Amino acid sequence: MATKRARTVRREDDRARKKDLEARLALAKLEVGGAPERPLVVVSASVVEPQALGLACIACDAVNGRLVEHVVAPHAGEILRLVTTRCFECGSTAKHWFRISPPRLN
């Protein structure tokens, strides 16, 4: 049996990486914070950005991102925060949804 050419091996690896990334992105949308229907709950607006920057990158698992955008986004009668981050390592972007729910007094 003949060995595979280097180009063929590279292309197969690229396809496998792309398929893995697509699966990870799909799973990330199902996690808490990945969609407006399942936002991460925080107690104050001041912790939204630090918490978003502390989340691991979906593509490469690095925990060193930078803030791209932080906007208020109304969704289904709620006021949510949408934070977009970009990973320093791989350059991928991620969107994280937050709901501000202050603690209730006794």
Secondary structure, 3 states (H helix, E strand, C coil): CCCCCHHHHHHHHHHHHHHHHHHHHHHHHHCCCCECCECEEECCHHHHHHHHHCCCCCCCCCCCEEEEEEEEEEECCEEEEEEEEEECCCCCEEEEEEEECCCCCC
